[in-house]
Amino acid sequence: MTAPTQRARNVFVGSPIERLEDLRFLTGRGQYIDDLAAERMLHAVVLRSSVAHGRIHSIDTTAALARPGVHAVITAADLGKVPTIPLRHDPTPALRRYEQPVIANGNVRYVGEPLALVIADSPALAEDALDAIIVDIEPLPVVADRDTARKDEIILFDTVGTNTPDKLRAVRGDVDAAFKDAPYTRHAHFRVQRHAAVPMEPRGLMAEWDEQQQRITLSGVCKVPFTNRRALAKMMGLPEQSVRMVEYDVGGGFGARGEFYPEDFLIPLAARLTRRPIKWTEDRRENLMALNHARDTECDLEIACTRDGTILALRGHAITDLGAYVRTNGATAARNISQIMSGPYRIPHVRMDVTMVVTNKTPVGTYRGPGRFESDFCRERLLDMVASDLGIDRLEFRRRNLITEAEMPYPLATVEQLDIETECDSGDYGATLDRCLDEFKWAERSKLSGKLIDGRYHGIAVGCYLEGGGTGPRENVRLAIEANGSFTLLVGSSSVGQGVETVLAQIAADALEVPMDRINRVLHGSTDYVAEGFGSFSSRTMVMAGNAIVDAANRLRALVRETAAGRLNCAPSEIAIDRGMAIGPGRASIELKDFAGIAVDGTHASNKRTYSYGAHAAYVAVDPKTGHVALLDYVAVEDVGRIINPLTLHGQCVGAVVQGLGGAFLEQFVYDENGQLLTGSFADYLMPTASDFPTIRAIALEQKPSPINPLGTKGAGEGGIIPVGGVVANAVAAALSSFKVQPLDLPLSPPRVWQMIQSARRSGAASR
């Protein structure tokens, strides 16, 4: 598994090259945070609240400090002023009032909130000391759900006085006028359960304090290290240059991992206090109760149409449960729900209101396709219901309302409070739908939909979606020539498992017109490499970092020509760069290694988003005796603009589909009325395995490159998950059409599906 060496001139971009980084992973040479060790290293464990809502009277650490091997126990009382974690996205004044303190201060508001940090010679000694900490917490009434939160009878933040941090509204056109005289309207209420990204590798950190330089090094960061550096520097009262963030291999991120969490402050603080390296690794129970949760939304949605199926308007009101605090990107899903609810459809009048509430649960953040997974479930379910009402084929209904290529760029609704505008950049949405139907054999399988075959009801469905990517404002890279004439690429983007070392090397090799093995190293994520970076989130790396590489390569080639021209006494335009040589008039040449030390910076800046798009189709069989839904086939077709590496893209799409299926059928965080997490282990929180969904087919197209960046790339990391909930729910509805079952809630677990069938039978709705 080595880098290709053939002559390169636009041959690597678009090639299915195996991931170069996989060699070290498969041979056990990956370096994850728990692999790190340092001399005199101590270990940290976190005491977490077992009370969902309460007032802290005291935390007595005397006995814990007396335990063998314990070096320190840190509580809020040891900090003086307790900092709060700043918002990274949508930092409105209203939301800032709900920021999370880095350690519980006065009150606790969810099970799992940090109360104390124990530092000891080993993890075992630190965990033993947890039992010696005496905590006196006065229980307070619990806000266990959205309905209780909105009543404001129990307040989580007394100084604020409401459990509603903020409301958002996205608008396009005149919705009320469109509904007033609409020939047909339909309303439905939907719910998407609380679930989350569950990376294979739990979080971990190692902090080292340099007393002489007054500098902290924090290892194990990912996703947005430069943003987290700014936050940590401010909290610790240090200049930014005195905080160093180092990224190691990461066993999955999916939007949740790499944001700023309480431990990102507590572990460096402990290192400074003890003047010893400190390592912390969370266990799986901690991971499930402390990592950002996601989804947890209910939505009233109403549509207005003509009788021939032309959509006139869409309006609705969603409520998102943020958990106990507004974390770094806790409002992102709400913002996306408000703006993306219309999806890839031509809907001239849109108004979506989203209310955010706080409850005594783990705070939420982003998880692959935040807000988009929820929106697509609600919208695509409603579209099938409307098509049935109007007696229109559901495919024809979608085709009739898809945005056409001639309408590009097509503006979506504007989020008023945040003044966020966006527009679809390019695309032929009908083409991906047609390709999906063809690959799926829709016409043939339609004959089976709704039929009872061998004791199971069969059903099919299709859905369309948009994926926003390329989030700005910019990204930066550096290209340098090494002593052997190879190149080192340093990027501000991070690796969270998406294969950036391979795909960015492909872009660099083509842009420099050199063999790919001349890209000696791709260094990513850490704050040492470039002056400014923005990280990896929102399907942005290929768009932002990829185009920054093109810019850097152009600059480097120009600088080499200029330098070579000076040495060869000719004009820069007379210099050609070929096969590791700068070649001038008369074939005079200079090897690239003679330019060692030359380095340039490149950047790509844009505030316009790219929009990938596609269609998914599902074929299911439902056992009415058990409620079990078997996935017989799943086809995903997406157009992502220009494809950099079809092999890594395929893996991204299939992996995302599996995560979506987990959310559609299995995964759910359940809390009781006292705010206790009932699904805090893999015995209760069900995850998909390789044998659960064996038939997933993913097809990527590049028919419509983005017109807003030189590479023509679009984001592609999240499209696989976005439409899954709506597609499989519509397939289940089609299978159970004789029962007139309409799935409105996720997950579609066997008990829930079985109960829907039984309810239909009791009500007499079933036709057989």
C-alpha positions in Angstrom: 0.0 0.0 0.0 2.5 2.6 -1.2 2.0 5.9 -3.0 1.7 5.6 -6.8 4.8 6.8 -8.7 3.7 7.2 -12.3 4.1 10.4 -14.2 1.6 12.9 -12.9 -0.4 15.4 -14.9 -3.9 15.5 -13.6 -3.8 11.7 -13.0 -4.2 11.5 -9.2 -7.3 13.5 -8.6 -10.2 11.2 -9.5 -8.1 8.0 -9.0 -9.3 5.3 -6.5 -6.0 5.3 -4.5 -6.0 3.2 -1.3 -5.5 5.3 1.8 -1.9 5.7 2.5 -2.5 6.1 6.3 -4.1 2.6 6.5 -0.8 0.8 6.3 0.2 2.1 9.8 -3.3 1.4 11.2 -3.4 -2.1 9.9 0.1 -2.9 11.1 -0.6 -1.6 14.6 1.6 1.5 14.1 -1.1 4.1 14.6 -0.5 6.4 17.5 -3.6 7.3 19.5 -3.7 9.4 22.6 -3.8 6.4 25.0 -0.5 5.2 23.4 1.3 8.3 24.7 3.5 8.3 27.8 5.8 10.8 29.4 8.3 10.7 32.3 6.6 11.4 35.7 3.2 11.2 34.0 0.2 11.3 36.3 -3.4 10.2 35.5 -6.7 12.0 35.8 -10.2 10.7 36.4 -13.4 12.8 36.6 -16.0 12.6 39.4 -19.3 13.1 37.6 -22.7 14.0 39.1 -25.2 11.2 39.7 -27.8 13.9 40.3 -29.5 15.4 37.3 -30.5 18.7 39.0 -29.3 19.9 42.3 -27.7 22.6 44.4 -24.2 21.8 45.6 -23.7 22.4 49.3 -20.2 20.9 49.7 -17.6 18.7 48.1 -15.3 17.3 50.7 -12.0 16.1 49.1 -10.0 15.6 52.4 -10.2 11.8 52.5 -9.5 11.5 48.8 -6.4 13.7 49.1 -5.1 11.4 51.9 -5.3 8.3 49.7 -2.0 6.7 48.5 -0.8 8.0 45.2 -3.2 11.0 45.0 -1.5 14.3 44.1 -4.5 16.7 43.7 -8.2 16.9 43.7 -9.7 19.9 41.8 -13.1 21.4 42.3 -14.8 24.7 41.5 -13.6 26.0 44.8 -10.0 25.6 43.7 -10.5 27.7 40.6 -11.9 30.9 42.0 -13.7 32.3 39.0 -14.9 29.3 37.0 -14.7 29.9 33.3 -17.4 28.9 30.9 -16.9 27.2 27.5 -17.4 29.8 24.7 -19.7 29.2 21.8 -18.0 28.4 18.5 -21.0 28.8 16.2 -24.0 31.2 16.5 -22.7 33.0 19.6 -25.8 35.2 20.1 -26.0 37.1 23.4 -29.1 35.1 24.3 -27.3 31.8 23.9 -24.2 32.9 25.8 -26.2 33.0 29.0 -26.4 29.2 28.9 -22.7 28.4 28.5 -21.4 25.5 30.5 -18.9 26.0 33.3 -15.8 23.9 33.0 -16.7 22.3 36.3 -20.0 22.3 38.3 -20.2 25.6 40.1 -23.1 26.0 42.6 -25.5 23.8 40.7 -25.4 20.6 38.7 -27.7 20.3 35.7 -27.2 16.8 34.2 -26.0 13.4 35.1 -22.4 13.2 34.1 -21.5 16.8 34.8 -17.9 17.1 36.2 -17.8 17.8 39.9 -14.1 17.1 40.6 -10.9 16.0 38.9 -8.6 13.5 40.7 -4.9 13.3 39.8 -3.0 10.2 40.9 -0.1 7.9 40.0 -2.4 5.6 38.1 -5.9 5.5 36.8 -6.8 2.8 39.3 -5.6 4.9 42.3 -7.5 7.9 41.0 -10.7 5.9 40.6 -10.3 4.5 44.1 -10.1 8.1 45.4 -13.4 9.0 43.8 -15.2 6.9 46.4 -13.6 8.9 49.1 -15.0 12.3 47.9 -18.1 13.3 49.9 -20.6 15.3 47.9 -23.6 17.0 49.4 -26.1 17.9 46.7 -29.6 19.1 47.4 -31.9 17.6 44.7 -34.0 20.0 42.8 -37.0 19.2 40.6 -36.0 17.9 37.2 -36.8 19.3 33.8 -37.0 15.9 32.0 -38.5 16.8 28.6 -39.3 19.6 26.2 -42.9 20.1 27.4 -41.8 20.6 31.0 -39.0 22.9 29.9 -41.4 25.2 27.9 -43.7 25.7 31.0 -40.9 27.4 32.9 -42.3 26.1 36.2 -38.9 24.6 37.0 -36.0 26.9 35.9 -32.5 25.6 35.2 -30.9 29.1 35.2 -32.4 31.3 37.9 -30.4 34.3 36.7 -32.0 34.0 33.3 -35.5 33.0 34.2 -36.5 30.9 31.2 -35.7 27.5 29.8 -35.9 28.8 26.2 -32.4 30.2 25.3 -33.5 31.4 21.9 -35.7 31.0 18.9 -34.8 31.1 15.2 -36.9 31.8 12.1 -36.0 31.2 8.5 -38.2 32.8 5.8 -38.5 32.8 2.1 -41.5 34.5 0.4 -44.9 35.2 1.9 -46.0 32.0 3.6 -49.3 33.1 5.1 -50.6 34.5 1.8 -49.6 31.2 0.1 -51.5 29.2 2.6 -54.6 31.4 2.6 -56.1 30.3 -0.7 -54.2 26.9 -1.1 -56.4 24.2 -2.6 -54.8 21.6 -0.4 -52.9 21.5 2.9 -51.6 18.7 5.1 -50.2 18.8 8.6 -48.2 16.2 10.6 -46.2 16.0 13.8 -42.8 14.2 13.8 -40.2 13.2 16.4 -36.6 12.2 16.1 -35.1 10.6 19.1 -31.9 11.7 21.0 -28.9 9.8 19.8 -25.3 10.6 19.0 -22.0 10.0 17.4 -20.3 7.1 19.2 -16.7 7.0 18.0 -14.8 3.7 18.2 -12.2 5.5 20.3 -13.4 7.4 23.3 -11.9 10.8 24.0 -8.5 11.3 25.6 -6.0 14.1 26.3 -2.4 14.5 27.6 -1.2 17.9 28.9 2.4 18.9 29.5 3.3 22.2 31.2 6.7 23.8 30.5 7.3 26.0 33.6 10.4 27.7 32.1 8.6 28.8 28.9 5.2 29.1 30.6 3.8 27.0 27.8 1.2 24.2 27.7 1.1 21.4 25.2 -2.2 19.6 24.8 -2.2 16.4 22.8 -5.2 14.5 21.6 -7.1 17.5 20.1 -8.8 17.2 16.8 -11.4 18.9 14.6 -10.9 22.5 15.5 -7.5 22.8 17.3 -6.9 26.5 16.5 -10.3 27.5 17.9 -9.8 25.4 21.0 -6.3 27.0 21.4 -7.9 30.5 21.5 -10.4 29.3 24.1 -7.9 27.6 26.3 -5.4 30.5 26.1 -8.0 32.9 27.3 -9.2 30.6 30.1 -5.6 30.1 31.4 -4.6 33.7 31.0 -1.9 32.8 28.4 -0.9 34.3 25.1 -2.1 32.1 22.2 1.4 31.3 21.2 1.9 29.7 24.7 -0.7 27.1 23.9 0.3 24.3 21.6 -2.3 21.8 20.3 -1.1 18.5 18.9 -3.2 16.1 16.9 -2.6 12.3 16.9 -4.5 9.6 15.2 -8.2 9.7 15.9 -10.6 6.8 16.0 -13.6 8.7 14.6 -15.1 12.1 15.2 -18.4 12.5 13.3 -18.9 16.1 14.5 -19.0 15.4 18.2 -15.4 14.7 19.0 -12.9 17.6 19.0 -15.2 20.3 20.3 -14.2 22.1 23.5 -15.3 20.1 26.5 -14.7 20.6 30.3 -11.8 18.2 30.2 -10.0 20.4 27.6 -9.5 23.0 30.3 -9.3 20.7 33.4 -6.5 18.5 32.2 -4.1 21.4 31.2 -5.0 23.1 34.4 -4.0 20.0 36.4 -0.7 19.9 34.4 0.1 23.5 35.4 -0.9 22.9 39.0 1.2 19.7 39.5 3.9 20.6 37.0 3.7 17.0 35.8 2.3 15.6 32.5 -1.3 14.5 33.0 -3.2 11.9 30.9 -6.9 11.3 30.8 -8.9 8.7 28.9 -12.6 8.4 29.3 -14.3 5.0 29.5 -17.3 4.0 27.4 -19.9 4.9 30.0 -18.3 8.4 30.4 -18.3 8.7 26.6 -22.0 7.9 26.3 -23.0 10.3 29.1 -20.6 13.2 28.5 -19.9 13.4 24.7 -22.3 15.7 22.9 -25.7 14.1 22.3 -27.7 15.1 19.2 -31.0 15.1 17.2 -33.8 15.1 19.9 -36.3 17.2 17.9 -40.0 17.3 17.4 -41.6 19.2 14.6 -45.0 20.3 13.4 -44.9 20.6 9.7 -47.5 21.9 7.2 -47.5 22.0 3.4 -49.7 23.7 0.9 -50.1 22.4 -2.7 -52.2 22.7 -5.8 -54.3 19.6 -6.6 -51.8 18.7 -9.4 -49.1 18.4 -6.8 -47.2 21.7 -7.2 -45.9 22.7 -3.8 -46.9 26.3 -2.9 -45.5 26.7 0.6 -44.1 25.0 3.7 -44.2 26.1 7.2 -43.6 24.6 10.6 -42.4 24.8 14.2 -39.6 22.6 15.6 -38.5 22.3 19.2 -34.9 21.1 19.9 -33.8 19.8 23.2 -30.3 21.3 23.9 -29.8 19.5 27.1 -28.5 21.3 30.2 -26.2 23.9 28.5 -25.6 25.4 25.2 -22.2 24.0 24.1 -19.9 25.2 21.4 -22.1 24.3 18.5 -25.3 23.4 20.3 -27.5 25.7 18.1 -26.2 24.3 14.8 -28.9 21.7 14.3 -31.6 24.2 15.1 -30.2 26.6 12.5 -30.0 24.0 9.9 -33.5 22.8 10.6 -34.8 26.3 10.0 -33.0 26.8 6.8 -32.8 23.4 5.1 -36.3 22.0 5.8 -37.3 22.7 2.1 -34.4 20.5 0.9 -33.8 20.2 -2.9 -37.4 21.2 -3.7 -38.7 24.3 -5.4 -40.8 25.8 -2.6 -41.4 29.5 -3.2 -42.7 30.3 0.3 -41.1 28.9 3.4 -41.2 29.8 7.1 -39.6 27.6 9.7 -39.6 28.5 13.4 -37.3 26.6 15.8 -37.5 26.9 19.6 -34.5 25.8 21.6 -35.1 24.6 25.2 -32.8 23.4 28.0 -33.5 20.2 30.0 -31.6 18.2 32.6 -29.8 16.0 30.1 -26.4 15.9 28.5 -25.8 18.9 26.3 -26.1 18.5 22.6 -23.8 19.4 19.7 -23.4 18.3 16.1 -23.5 14.8 14.7 -23.0 14.1 11.0 -25.7 15.9 9.1 -26.9 18.0 12.1 -30.4 19.2 11.6 -30.5 17.8 8.1 -31.2 14.2 9.2 -34.1 15.5 11.2 -35.4 17.8 8.5 -35.3 15.1 5.8 -37.1 12.7 8.0 -40.0 15.2 8.6 -40.2 16.5 5.0 -39.8 13.2 3.1 -42.4 11.5 5.3 -44.8 14.4 4.7 -44.2 14.3 0.9 -45.2 10.7 0.7 -48.3 11.4 2.8 -49.3 14.3 0.5 -48.7 12.3 -2.7 -51.0 9.6 -1.3 -53.7 12.1 -0.4 -53.6 13.7 -3.9 -53.5 10.4 -5.7 -50.2 11.3 -7.4 -47.3 8.9 -7.8 -44.7 9.8 -5.2 -41.9 9.8 -7.8 -43.8 12.2 -10.1 -44.6 14.4 -7.1 -40.9 14.7 -6.3 -39.9 15.2 -9.9 -42.4 17.9 -10.4 -41.0 19.9 -7.5 -37.3 19.4 -7.7 -35.2 22.5 -8.3 -34.0 22.4 -11.9 -30.6 23.2 -13.2 -31.9 26.2 -15.0 -32.9 27.7 -11.7 -29.4 27.6 -10.2 -28.2 29.3 -8.1 -31.3 28.7 -6.0 -31.7 30.7 -2.8 -32.9 28.9 0.4 -34.7 30.5 3.3 -32.8 33.2 5.2 -32.2 32.7 9.0 -33.4 36.1 10.2 -31.8 36.3 13.7 -28.4 35.3 12.4 -28.7 37.0 9.0 -27.6 33.8 7.2 -28.3 33.5 3.5 -27.3 30.7 1.3 -28.0 29.3 -2.1 -27.6 26.0 -4.0 -24.6 26.4 -6.3 -25.2 23.9 -9.1 -26.9 20.6 -9.8 -29.2 18.4 -11.8 -31.3 16.9 -9.1 -33.5 14.9 -11.4 -30.5 13.1 -12.8 -29.5 11.6 -9.4 -33.1 10.6 -8.8 -33.3 8.8 -12.1 -30.0 7.1 -11.6 -31.0 5.9 -8.2 -34.3 4.5 -9.5 -32.5 2.7 -12.3 -29.9 1.2 -10.0 -32.6 0.2 -7.5 -34.8 -1.4 -10.2 -37.7 0.7 -8.9 -40.2 -0.4 -11.7 -39.6 -4.0 -11.0 -39.8 -3.8 -7.2 -42.8 -1.5 -7.2 -44.9 -4.6 -8.0 -43.9 -6.1 -4.6 -44.5 -3.0 -2.5 -47.2 -3.6 0.1 -47.4 -7.3 -0.6 -47.2 -10.1 2.0 -44.5 -12.5 0.9 -43.4 -15.4 3.0 -44.9 -13.9 6.1 -43.4 -10.4 5.7 -44.7 -7.2 4.2 -42.4 -5.7 1.6 -42.0 -2.0 0.9 -39.9 0.5 -1.1 -39.3 4.2 -0.9 -37.1 6.9 -2.3 -36.0 10.3 -1.0 -34.0 13.3 -2.2 -31.6 15.6 -0.2 -29.1 18.4 -0.1 -25.8 18.4 1.7 -24.3 21.8 2.5 -20.5 21.9 2.7 -17.4 24.0 2.2 -18.0 26.2 5.3 -15.6 29.2 5.3 -14.3 31.6 6.0 -11.0 30.2 4.8 -8.3 27.5 5.1 -4.6 27.8 5.0 -1.8 25.4 4.0 2.0 25.5 3.5 4.1 23.7 0.9 7.8 23.3 1.4 10.6 21.7 -0.6 12.8 19.3 1.3 16.5 18.4 1.0 15.8 15.4 -1.2 13.5 17.4 -3.6 10.3 16.0 -2.1 7.5 18.1 -0.8 6.0 18.5 2.7 2.4 19.7 2.9 1.1 21.2 6.1 -2.6 22.0 6.4 -4.9 23.7 8.9 -7.5 21.1 8.5 -7.7 18.1 10.9 -8.0 14.4 10.4 -10.9 12.7 12.1 -10.7 9.5 10.1 -11.6 10.8 6.6 -8.3 10.0 4.9 -6.9 13.5 4.5 -3.3 12.3 4.2 -4.2 10.5 1.0 -6.7 12.8 -0.7 -4.8 16.0 0.0 -1.6 14.4 -1.3 -3.5 13.6 -4.5 -4.5 17.2 -4.9 -0.9 18.4 -4.2 0.7 15.9 -6.6 -1.6 17.0 -9.5 -1.2 20.7 -8.7 2.6 20.4 -8.6 2.6 18.0 -11.5 4.9 15.6 -9.7 4.6 11.9 -8.9 2.5 11.3 -5.8 5.4 9.7 -3.9 7.2 13.1 -4.1 4.6 14.4 -1.5 6.7 13.1 1.3 4.5 14.1 4.2 1.1 15.5 4.9 1.0 17.1 8.3 -2.4 18.2 9.6 -4.4 19.7 12.5 -1.7 20.8 14.9 -1.2 24.4 15.7 2.5 24.2 14.9 2.1 23.8 11.2 0.4 26.9 9.9 -0.3 30.3 11.4 -4.0 29.9 11.2 -6.3 26.9 10.6 -10.0 26.3 10.8 -10.2 22.5 11.1 -12.5 19.8 9.8 -16.3 20.1 10.1 -19.3 20.6 7.9 -17.9 18.8 4.9 -15.3 21.5 4.3 -11.9 20.0 4.0 -11.8 19.1 0.3 -13.4 22.4 -0.7 -11.3 24.7 1.6 -8.0 22.9 2.2 -8.1 21.3 -1.3 -8.3 24.7 -3.1 -5.8 26.2 -0.7 -3.4 23.5 -1.9 -3.9 24.5 -5.5 -3.2 28.1 -4.5 0.0 27.1 -2.7 1.2 24.9 -5.5 0.7 27.7 -8.0 2.7 30.0 -5.8 5.4 27.5 -5.2 5.8 26.7 -8.9 6.0 30.5 -9.6 8.6 31.0 -6.9 10.7 28.1 -8.2 10.5 29.5 -11.8 11.5 32.9 -10.5 14.4 31.5 -8.5 15.6 29.3 -11.3 15.4 32.1 -13.8 17.7 34.1 -11.7 20.2 31.3 -11.6 19.9 30.5 -15.3 19.8 34.1 -16.5 16.5 33.8 -18.3 12.9 34.9 -17.8 10.6 32.9 -15.4 8.3 32.1 -18.4 11.2 30.2 -20.0 11.4 27.8 -17.0 9.6 24.5 -17.1 9.2 22.2 -14.1 9.3 18.5 -15.1 10.3 15.2 -13.5 11.8 16.9 -10.4 13.8 19.5 -12.4 13.5 23.2 -13.2 14.5 23.3 -16.9 15.5 26.4 -18.8 16.7 27.3 -22.3 19.1 24.9 -23.9 17.9 22.2 -21.5 19.9 23.8 -18.7 18.4 22.4 -15.5 18.4 22.6 -11.7 17.2 19.8 -9.5 14.3 20.6 -7.2 16.4 19.5 -4.2 18.6 22.5 -4.9 15.6 24.7 -3.9 15.4 23.0 -0.5 14.0 25.4 2.1 11.7 27.2 -0.2 8.2 27.3 1.3 5.0 29.1 0.5 1.6 29.6 2.1 -1.6 29.1 0.3 -5.2 30.0 1.2 -8.7 29.6 0.0 -11.4 32.0 1.3 -15.1 31.8 0.6 -18.3 32.6 2.4 -20.4 30.7 -0.2 -21.4 27.1 0.6 -21.3 24.2 -1.9 -24.3 21.9 -2.1 -23.9 18.2 -3.0 -27.2 16.4 -3.6 -28.6 13.0 -4.3 -31.3 10.4 -3.9 -31.5 7.2 -1.8 -33.8 4.2 -2.1 -34.6 1.5 0.4 -36.3 -1.9 0.1 -37.5 -3.4 3.4 -39.5 -6.4 4.7 -41.5 -6.1 7.9 -42.4 -9.1 10.1 -45.9 -8.2 11.5 -45.5 -10.8 14.3 -42.4 -9.2 15.8 -42.2 -5.7 14.2 -38.7 -6.4 13.0 -37.7 -4.5 9.8 -35.2 -6.2 7.5 -33.3 -4.0 5.1 -33.1 -6.0 1.8 -31.4 -3.4 -0.3 -30.3 0.2 -0.1 -29.0 2.4 -2.9 -27.4 5.8 -2.4 -26.6 8.1 -5.4 -24.9 11.4 -4.9 -23.3 14.1 -7.0 -20.4 15.7 -5.2 -19.0 18.0 -7.8 -15.5 16.9 -8.6 -14.5 13.6 -7.0 -10.9 13.5 -5.6 -10.8 9.8 -4.6 -13.7 7.6 -5.4 -12.5 4.9 -3.0 -12.4 7.0 0.1 -15.6 8.7 -1.0 -17.4 5.4 -1.2 -16.2 4.5 2.3 -17.5 7.8 3.6 -20.9 7.3 2.0 -21.4 3.7 3.1 -20.3 4.5 6.6 -22.7 7.4 6.8 -25.6 5.3 5.6 -24.9 2.7 8.3 -24.9 5.5 10.9 -28.2 6.7 9.5 -29.7 3.2 9.7 -28.5 3.0 13.3 -30.4 6.2 14.0 -33.4 5.0 12.1 -33.8 1.6 13.7 -31.6 1.2 16.8 -30.0 4.0 18.7 -31.7 6.0 21.4 -30.7 7.7 24.6 -33.5 7.2 27.2 -33.9 9.2 30.4 -36.3 8.6 33.2 -38.4 11.3 34.9 -35.5 11.9 37.4 -33.1 12.7 34.6 -31.2 9.4 34.9 -29.7 8.0 31.7 -31.1 4.5 31.3 -29.0 3.6 28.2 -25.5 4.2 29.4 -23.9 1.1 28.0 -23.8 -1.0 24.8 -26.1 -3.4 26.6 -28.9 -0.8 26.3 -27.7 1.7 23.6 -27.8 -0.4 20.5 -25.3 0.1 17.7 -25.4 -1.3 14.2 -22.9 -4.0 13.3 -21.5 -5.2 10.0 -24.1 -8.0 9.8 -27.1 -5.8 10.5 -27.1 -4.0 7.1 -25.1 -6.1 4.6 -26.5 -4.7 1.4 -25.7 -1.0 0.8 -24.7 0.3 -2.6 -23.2 3.7 -3.0 -22.7 5.5 -6.4 -21.0 8.8 -6.7 -21.3 11.1 -9.7 -19.4 14.3 -10.7 -21.7 15.6 -13.4 -22.1 19.1 -11.9 -18.9 20.6 -10.4 -19.2 23.5 -8.1 -18.8 26.8 -10.0 -17.6 28.7 -6.9 -14.1 27.1 -6.4 -11.3 26.2 -8.8 -11.3 22.4 -8.1 -15.1 22.3 -8.5 -15.4 20.2 -5.3 -18.3 20.0 -3.0 -18.6 18.5 0.5 -19.3 14.8 0.7 -18.8 13.6 4.2 -22.4 13.8 5.4 -24.7 13.1 2.5 -24.8 9.4 3.2 -26.6 9.9 6.5 -29.0 12.8 5.7 -31.9 11.1 3.9 -31.8 7.7 5.6 -34.4 8.2 8.3 -37.0 9.5 5.9 -36.3 6.9 3.3 -36.6 3.9 5.5 -39.6 5.3 7.3 -41.4 5.7 4.0 -40.4 2.2 3.0 -41.9 0.8 6.2 -45.1 2.9 5.6 -45.2 1.4 2.1 -44.8 -2.1 3.4 -47.6 -1.6 5.9 -49.9 0.4 3.6 -52.6 -2.2 4.1 -52.6 -1.3 7.8 -52.6 2.4 7.0 -49.6 2.8 9.3 -47.9 6.2 9.2 -44.5 6.2 11.1 -44.1 9.6 12.6 -41.4 8.8 15.3 -37.9 7.4 15.2 -36.4 4.9 15.9 -38.4 2.3 14.1 -37.5 -0.4 16.6 -39.3 -3.7 16.6 -41.5 -2.9 19.6 -42.5 0.5 18.1 -43.3 -1.0 14.7 -45.2 -3.9 16.3 -47.2 -1.5 18.4 -48.2 0.6 15.3 -49.5 -2.6 13.6 -51.4 -3.6 16.7 -52.9 -0.1 17.0 -54.0 -0.2 13.4 -55.6 -3.6 13.9 -57.5 -2.4 17.0 -58.7 0.7 15.2 -59.9 -1.3 12.3 -57.7 0.7 9.9 -56.1 -2.4 8.4 -57.5 -3.8 5.2 -56.3 -7.3 5.8 
